[in-house]
Amino acid sequence: MHNLNFAVIFAKKRRAIFHMSKVSILGLKLPTDPRWVNLAAISLQDILTDHAYCEQKAASSAISLIQRNPERTRMVEELAPIVTEEWGHFRQVLAEMKKRGLSLGKQRKDDYVNALMDNRVKGGSAEDSFLDALLIFALIEARSCERFRLLSEGLEDEYMREFYRKFMISEAGHYRLFIDLANEYFPEDKVRDRWQEWLKMEAEILQNIEVRGDRMH
């Protein structure tokens, strides 16, 4: 019995270490509460609804960033296909909901994203605001990637695990793109320092918001 208990504890620790290593690769300071994926599985309609709106907002945010910074040629060229991709993701989620006989619910307040936005630099230069925008987008993509990975590993439905694995891969690429764009327009040491500040703020935000299974974040 003692050997069995030790094996169970060891397996749990190994999974936790593996989870932490994935979080470290993304740069995140705090892993998602492991209860989240179990809560998310309770209502597939709720999580798919929130996911759909996240994809819609990602497309809209990329468009807004282009509109505010049309002179930044590389950014415009890199984000134009992202807009198409994110909108395609929105349509994919809608199609999945229709296939399952589910309807798109109402858009809900995103406490996580709103808290990130509240921590943007205030009273600074336009350049500082632009850097914060890029890093906030990178952070949202990184956290989404981590959440999609949890769904791809934790859901019982094999089809939905593969469904979210594909989204995980996509979000990882978006996260890297926003970091690369920040390094394109700003000194790497400035990007690195501000990124570390954002990672700390994000971890604090995550610790202070309710763990909910009807939210992607």
Summary of the structure (lengths in Angstrom):
residues: 217
radius of gyration: 18.2
end to end distance: 39.2
largest distance: 66.9
contacts: 620
relative contact order: 0.16
helix: 79%
strand: 0%
